[in-house]
Every structure is written in C-alpha cells, then in structure tokens.
Amino acid sequence: MVTKHATVSWKGDLETGTGAIEDVGSGSVGPLDVSWPARTGDEKGMTSPEELIASAHASCFSMALSHVLNQAGTPPDQLDVSVDVTFVPGEGITTSAIEVTGVVPGVSQEAFVEAAENAKDSCPVSSALKGNVELKVNARLDG
C-alpha cells in the first residue's frame, strides 16, 4: 500500500479567494496557485482541481495502455495522451475524454482501439471516476 500526500492553503471565499497547492510528498510539484475562476475558464496563470485530474488521468492512462500493449507482446514506441476534463458549475465534473495517438509496431488500428478501451477501464484514475463521470477514449495509430 502506498499513500500520497499534498498540502493546500486557501484564503477567502470561494469566488474571490485563492489557494495554493503548497507541496506534494514527492516534492515534484508546488507551489501551484488555484482559484475558482481557474475552474470556470479564467485561468490567469492558475490551475484547478479539474486540470490536475486531467493530468492524473492522462499519466495513469498512458501507463495502463503501455502495460496492456506490452502484455500483448507489442510494446509501444510512443504514446501521446491528452485528457479533457469537463466541469459544469453546480453539477460537477461530467466527462473525462481521453485522446491517444500511438506508434506501436505490429498492431492494427482495431487492436489499438481495443487496448485503449481496456486501459481506460483498468487505469486506477478511471476506476476512481467510473460511475460518476462519463469516460471516453479516442485512439488512433500514427504512421
């Protein structure tokens, strides 16, 4: 079992206040400023929980897909993954849409799409979102 840690400070009310992710256990991130406007489209150099979830989902999915492909005997040369997380004020996070392009020798487009679907379903971040957030994946081979 592994437990991860982050520290955040917040000052003020929701709409006009600001916060900061002060640090994370690994020391690799922080400080990162966060705000309500960053959640609703006016970033001004600040991040949001949704942007961080998108980052987490993209990195988790890329590792899961690499593993799925390797287990099938076709490790990828390159995977480029982007994730769009949609936040609707008053409703919450509604969608996490994964776009992946891969260079995977010996794999057909159909097999790549199947592997991407498998990775979407087996990625731990997907599992945490499943049942609350619509998960989508669009996968294509490059080259």
C-alpha positions as CSV (number, residue, x, y, z in Angstrom):
1,M,0.0,0.0,0.0
2,V,1.2,3.5,-0.9
3,T,-0.3,6.7,0.4
4,K,0.3,10.0,-1.4
5,H,0.2,13.4,0.2
6,A,-0.5,17.0,-0.8
7,T,-0.8,20.3,1.2
8,V,-3.1,23.1,0.2
9,S,-3.8,26.5,1.7
10,W,-6.8,28.7,0.9
11,K,-7.7,32.3,1.8
12,G,-11.0,34.0,1.3
13,D,-14.4,32.9,0.0
14,L,-15.0,30.6,-2.9
15,E,-15.5,33.1,-5.7
16,T,-12.8,35.7,-4.8
17,G,-10.4,33.7,-2.7
18,T,-7.2,32.0,-3.8
19,G,-5.3,29.0,-2.8
20,A,-2.1,27.2,-3.4
21,I,-1.0,23.6,-3.6
22,E,1.9,24.2,-1.3
23,D,3.7,20.9,-1.9
24,V,3.3,17.2,-2.6
25,G,5.0,14.4,-0.9
26,S,7.5,13.7,-3.7
27,G,8.5,17.4,-3.8
28,S,7.9,17.4,-7.6
29,V,5.0,19.9,-7.7
30,G,4.4,23.1,-5.9
31,P,3.6,25.7,-5.2
32,L,0.7,25.9,-7.7
33,D,-1.9,28.6,-7.4
34,V,-5.6,27.6,-7.6
35,S,-8.8,29.6,-7.8
36,W,-12.5,29.4,-8.6
37,P,-12.1,31.4,-11.8
38,A,-9.5,28.9,-13.0
39,R,-12.2,26.2,-12.6
40,T,-14.7,28.2,-14.7
41,G,-12.4,29.2,-17.6
42,D,-10.4,32.3,-16.5
43,E,-7.1,30.7,-15.6
44,K,-4.8,33.8,-15.4
45,G,-1.9,31.5,-14.6
46,M,-3.7,29.4,-12.0
47,T,-4.6,25.7,-12.1
48,S,-7.7,23.9,-11.0
49,P,-8.6,20.5,-9.5
50,E,-10.0,19.6,-12.9
51,E,-6.7,20.4,-14.6
52,L,-4.9,18.3,-12.1
53,I,-7.4,15.4,-12.6
54,A,-6.8,15.7,-16.3
55,S,-3.1,15.4,-15.7
56,A,-3.5,12.5,-13.4
57,H,-5.8,10.7,-15.8
58,A,-3.5,11.2,-18.8
59,S,-0.5,9.9,-17.0
60,C,-2.3,7.0,-15.5
61,F,-3.9,6.0,-18.8
62,S,-0.6,6.2,-20.6
63,M,1.0,3.8,-18.1
64,A,-2.1,1.5,-18.3
65,L,-2.1,1.4,-22.1
66,S,1.7,0.8,-22.2
67,H,1.2,-2.1,-19.9
68,V,-1.8,-3.6,-21.9
69,L,0.2,-3.3,-25.1
70,N,3.3,-4.8,-23.6
71,Q,1.3,-7.7,-22.1
72,A,0.1,-8.4,-25.7
73,G,3.7,-8.6,-26.9
74,T,3.6,-5.2,-28.7
75,P,5.1,-2.5,-26.5
76,P,4.6,1.0,-27.8
77,D,7.4,3.1,-29.2
78,Q,5.4,6.3,-28.4
79,L,2.1,7.2,-26.8
80,D,0.8,10.8,-26.8
81,V,-2.1,11.2,-24.5
82,S,-4.3,14.2,-23.7
83,V,-7.3,14.4,-21.5
84,D,-10.1,17.0,-21.4
85,V,-12.0,17.1,-18.1
86,T,-15.3,18.9,-18.3
87,F,-16.5,20.8,-15.2
88,V,-20.1,22.2,-15.0
89,P,-20.6,24.7,-12.2
90,G,-23.4,23.5,-9.9
91,E,-23.1,20.0,-11.4
92,G,-19.5,19.0,-11.0
93,I,-17.1,17.0,-13.2
94,T,-19.2,15.4,-16.0
95,T,-16.7,14.0,-18.5
96,S,-13.1,12.8,-18.9
97,A,-12.3,12.4,-22.6
98,I,-9.0,10.7,-23.5
99,E,-7.3,11.3,-26.8
100,V,-4.4,8.9,-27.6
101,T,-2.1,8.6,-30.6
102,G,0.3,5.8,-30.6
103,V,3.3,4.4,-32.6
104,V,3.0,0.7,-32.0
105,P,4.8,-1.6,-34.4
106,G,2.8,-4.7,-35.3
107,V,-0.6,-3.5,-34.0
108,S,-3.7,-2.9,-36.2
109,Q,-5.9,0.1,-35.6
110,E,-8.6,-2.2,-34.3
111,A,-6.3,-3.9,-31.8
112,F,-5.0,-0.4,-30.7
113,V,-8.6,0.8,-30.0
114,E,-9.3,-2.4,-28.1
115,A,-6.2,-2.0,-26.0
116,A,-7.1,1.7,-25.3
117,E,-10.6,0.7,-24.2
118,N,-9.0,-1.9,-21.9
119,A,-6.6,0.7,-20.5
120,K,-9.4,3.1,-20.0
121,D,-11.3,0.5,-17.9
122,S,-8.3,-0.7,-15.9
123,C,-6.5,2.6,-15.2
124,P,-6.8,3.4,-11.4
125,V,-7.8,7.0,-12.1
126,S,-10.6,5.8,-14.4
127,S,-11.7,3.4,-11.7
128,A,-11.9,6.3,-9.2
129,L,-14.0,8.3,-11.7
130,K,-16.2,5.5,-13.0
131,G,-19.8,5.7,-12.1
132,N,-19.6,9.4,-11.5
133,V,-18.0,10.8,-14.7
134,E,-18.5,9.8,-18.3
135,L,-15.3,8.2,-19.6
136,K,-14.5,8.4,-23.3
137,V,-11.4,7.3,-25.3
138,N,-10.5,8.1,-28.9
139,A,-7.5,6.1,-30.1
140,R,-5.6,6.2,-33.3
141,L,-2.3,4.9,-34.6
142,D,0.2,7.3,-36.0
143,G,2.2,6.2,-39.0
